[in-house]
Amino acid sequence: MNGGDSVTEYDGAYAGPGAWPYGGPAGAGGPLPPGPAGGLARAGRRPPHRRRRALVAVAAALVVVVVGTAVGVAHGGRSAAAGTAVPTPSSAASSSAGESAAAADLAAEDAAAWAILDRRAAALQRGSLAGWLADVDPTQPALVAQQRMLFANLRRLPLALFRYGPYQGAPRGPVDVPPNAVPTSTSVQADYSMWVGLAYQFRGFDREPVVDQYLPIFVRRDGAWLLAGDQTSTQGDYRWVEPWDKEPIAVGRGRHSLVVVSARDARRLPAMVAAADSALSAVASMWPVGNHQAVLYDTRNSDVFATYLGSEVPAGEYAGVTRGLGQGQTHSGDQDLRVVVNAAYDPPGSSGVPALLRHEFTHVAKWGDQGAGTPLWASEGIAEYTAYRSNVSAQRVSSQIGTDASHGRLPRTEPTDASFYAPATTDYDYGFAWCTFEYISEQYSESKVRALYEAMATISAPADSAAAVAAQGRGFRRVLGISQAQFVRRLDAWITQVIRPVG
């Protein structure tokens, strides 16, 4: 275990456009870093009875979050685009003089803001709490306390990089500060806000810097500029709530895992690190080729899970999520990954956590080898198979599968991507996907489980398209020697024999 107090190898504070890892000169265009794709872990409904086969449903969907840029760009009654006061019809000369003065004011405010951010990054690198707090508005005790906590949290993380720079694609220049956004007094002479990218990188785990959106508020009091607030979450843009933003954290490092928990759960941190390492080893034994390191967030703050999950699905329905933090909107082996546990999922240390971790870490291991047409039943099926590979009796499947089996109503095809996350059928689809690979393991071999998934992983045609469906069929024939339709008929017969409704 490593408490993370070795923050020594920073690449330095923001040192101009050439030093910033994303984007070129100030004002350069390009897309915002997109919300990443992710694997969803279904919380699952636990029936009161046991059956031979089962499912604590966990899932991995591609959920692409569109990052918006709709932010205010007015500042101090001036047009941020032009940096000027609205001209009057008096004279061109006075208008030009006013524009020059306004532009100079904006440039000075911008420079002051960047200087504060530079000093703060350097203070964190040195481990200087006094330097970190030196530019924080002292008239706001709550803000000072929050920043003190943030400094302590960041120092616990194994940061190889922490710095500020322009947020690629965001509007350059000032952003409107809403009225009453920060406490005011007669000593407040001006305010200023702007889009900032906060780049960080975990040593030993991240392949590239992760960039969070940040929209700080600065005020000038008695001639000095100070950090006075953060309006990132009020601007309508998607942002991550990081575990260290909201509450004190504890950080542990295992042989293959980095685990972040709420500080109030620090006593269970060693057990969680051990569980993460054990789950990663179990996944590696099933999938020797892949990524077998993981960053795990298991904090009590529900906002962390909700923002990593995204707004398109209800957080209460899922136990965990795996997210890729990178510049691409599809799975990539170069993406940095985060596994986030839902704070509402089972009490800490419950029996369901090891299976959840094995499921999510399967997504981590196989993240980079999925094609555009890799079906969800395949990626979710192998995650479920791996999760319960050593303890099949702990699995739970939807009771509807047993009912349908007894009445001859089982599906004749594997689930489509389009329907996989439909609320009415999600548990059913996860269970059917798990049955697919459990059946292959029992009736063929575990090597065929790997081979069939790998055949599905090479499908590059769009999911559910005719070309993708045809590619699935070719994979079944190549690996199992039968058509996909023949396979599903045999699978249905097997399910009828081994899964029976109870009670």
MARBA-100565 format. One record per residue (C-alpha): residue in one letter; z, x, y negated. Coordinates in steps of 0.1 Angstrom, whole numbers, plus 5000, padded with zeros to 4 digits. Example, Ala and Ser with C-alpha at 12.3 -4.5 7.8 and 13.67 -1.06 7.14 Angstrom:
2
A507851235045S507151375011
This chain:
503
M500050005000N499250124965G500849964935G497850064914D499650284888S496950554890V494650434862T493350774853E489550784857Y488050574830D484550624817G485850584782A485950314755Y482750154741A480950434725G477750274712P474750104728G473850404749A477150404767W477350034776P476249964812Y474549634804G471849604778G470349834752P470649834714A472749584696G471049244697A468949324727G467749024746G467748954783P469548694804L473248654805P474848784837P474648474859G477348294877P477148434912A476448274945G479348214968G480748115002L482947805002A485847775026R486347405035A489947305036G489347075065R491146775077R493646855104P493846565130P497246485145H496046555180R494546855198R491246895215R489747175235R487347265206A488347245169L487647335132V489747455102A486447415083V485547695061A482147735045A479747965025A477347785002L475047924976V476347774944V474547904914V476347844882V474147834851V475748024822G475147864789T474948024754A475647724732V478147864708G478847824671V477248084649A478548004615H481248214599G483248164567G480747904555R477848144558S474848134581A475448384609A471748414615A470948534580G474448664571T474248504537A475648224516V473347934511P471048034481T470947824450P467947774428S469447984400S467648314403A466148534430A468048834417S471448674421S470548534455S469448884467A472749034455G474748764472E472848824505S473549204503A477249144496A477548894525A475749124549A478049414539D481049194545L479849094579A479049454588A482549564578E484149284598D482049364629A482949734626A486649664623A486549444654W484849704675A487249974663I490149754675L488549714709D487850084711R491450164704R492749924729A490550054757A491650404749A495350304748L495050144783Q493450464796R496350664782G498950424795S500150354760L501650014756A502450084719G498750164713W497649854732L499849634710A499349814677D496449594667V497949264680D499049014653P502849064652T503348714637Q502548554670P505348634696A503548434724L500348644719V502348964719A504148864751Q500848774767Q499249104758R502249294770M501849114804L498149184804F498649554799A501149574828N498749384850L495749604842R497749914848R498549794883L494849764892P492850064905L490450064876A487750324875L486350174843F487549934816R485649904783Y484149664758G480549634747P477849384736Y477449084759Q473849104770G471848804758A474648654737P474048594700R474948904679G477048854649P479948634640V480948314659D482648034642V486448024644P487547664646P490247544622N493747604634A492547834662V495248074652P498448024632T497648074595S499648164565T498948274530S498648634542V495448544563Q492548664541A489648624566D488848564603Y486148684626S485048634662M482148754683W480848764718V482049064738G481449194773L484449324791A483349554819Y485749664846Q485249834880F487649874909R487750224923G486650234960F485449864961D482949784933R479449934933E478749844897P480749724867V481749354866V481249204832D483548914820Q482748714789Y485248764761L485348594726P488248744707I489548624673F490448864646V492248804613R492749014583R496349004571D497449214540G494149414542A494449504580W492449354608L494349234638L493649074672A494848714668G493548504697D490948434724Q488548144722T486448224753S487447914773T486747674744Q483047764739G481547564768D480347874787Y481247954822R483848234826W486048374853V489748324849E490948654864P494248674882W495648914856D494848684827K497448414832E500548544850P502248864862I500549004894A501449234922V498649454937G498549604972R495949834988G495349865025R492950085044H490049845037S491449585013L492649534978V494949234975V496149064943V498948804945S501248644919A504248864911R506548594924D504948654958A505349034958R507649024988R504848885010L502249124996P502649385024A502149115050M499048985031V497549335030A498149375067A496549035074A493549135053D493049465070S493549295104A490949035095L488449295083S488849485116A488249165136V485149095116A483949455121S484349425158M482049125159W479649245131P479649635132V476849645107G477849525072N480449565045H484049585058Q485949625026A487249335006V488949234973L491148934979Y492748714952D495648494965T497548394934R499348074925N497248004895S494847724903D492547804874V491548134891F490247954922A488647674902T486547904880Y485448124910L484547804929G482547664900S482547314885E479947164909V482347094938P485946964938A488447254942G490747044964E488147024991Y488047394998A490447655011G488647964999V485448104983T483548424985R481648514953G479148784945L479548934910G476249084900Q473149054880G471148864906Q471448494915T470948554952H472848744978S472449124973G474049414991D474649564957Q476849284944D480649324940L482449064960R485648864956V487348644981V489648384964V492148174983N492847824970A496447804958A496747454972Y495647565007D498647585031P501847755022P501848135019G501848295053S500847985071S499048005105G495747905089V495448205067P494248465093A491348245104L490448175067L490348545060R488248615091H485848345080E485548465044F485348835054T482448745077H480548635045V481548965029A480249165059K476948975061W476448915024G473549145018D471349055048Q470648695040G467148575031A466248295008G465748065038T468748165059P470147825069L473647725060W474347625096A473747985106S475848155079E478647905082G478347895120I478848265124A481748265100E483447985119Y482648155153T484148485141A487148315126Y488148155159R486548405183S489848525196N491648195195V489247915203S492047665210A493147675173Q489747545161R489447185149V486246985147S485646645132S486746365155Q483446205148I481646475168G483646365199T483046005192D479246055187A479146265219S480745985239H478245735225G475145955228R474745985190L474846355185P472246505161R468846615175T468546895149E470747145132P472047035097T469747085067D470847285037A470146975015S472846765034F475247035044Y477646985016A477446615013P481046495011A480646245040T479246495064T480646845054D483346865081Y480846735107D478246995098Y480747285099G481847165133F478347135146A477447475133W480447625150C479547455183T476147605181F477447965182E480347895206Y477847735230I475448035227S478448275234E479548075265Q476147995280Y474148305270S476248595256E477848715224S474948955219K472748645216V475048515189R474348825169A470648815177L470048455168Y471848495135E469848805127A466748615134M467848345109A468848605083T465248735081I463848395069S462548445034A460848105029P462747855008A465547675026D464447355044S460747415037A458247375065A457847755066A461547805070V461847545097A458947695116A460648035113Q463847895128G461847775157R460248115163G463748265162F465048035189R462048115212R462248485206V466048515212L466848235237G463348165252I463347795244S462347575215Q464947475189A464547115200Q465247205236F468247415225V469847125205R469346885235R471247135257L473847185230D474446805227A474946785265W477547075263I479346915234T479546585254Q481246775282V483746985263I484746785232R486346445238P487946205213V491746175219G494045895209
